[in-house]
């Protein structure tokens, strides 16, 4: 099947290792530009140090909407948008 122009630069399969978890990724099958509106990814980690490291790395070059802090549902939780425009919620798993 012939590919549309520019699709030779898309990613067919990729994976990210996050602790013991593997996230599988792929570029969308759309000619439209990527849009990351209306959702956030949630990353719940095992302790405060891990949550702070992940939050700081994801926030680099992005924007923090809610700094890490205690909430009524978690001892540490925060929200940010990374440099690619993807929203994240980061906290400690209970």
C-alpha angles and dihedrals in degrees: 000000000000117000124231115248113284096019091106086075095054124104113245098186132003135156137203124203112219107180105299092341126093120206116202118211140186136172112255122259093241133106089214119099116265115272124189102189130140101022144066132204116235120219114185114184136193101249146004096265092053092046093050093047092050093044093050093047093048092045094053106113091001135080133268115224096176119016118224111277144130120293133180090259101041138023089232130017137153142164131221144157114233126223090270093056096255116140119227137190112201127186149126118288114233 
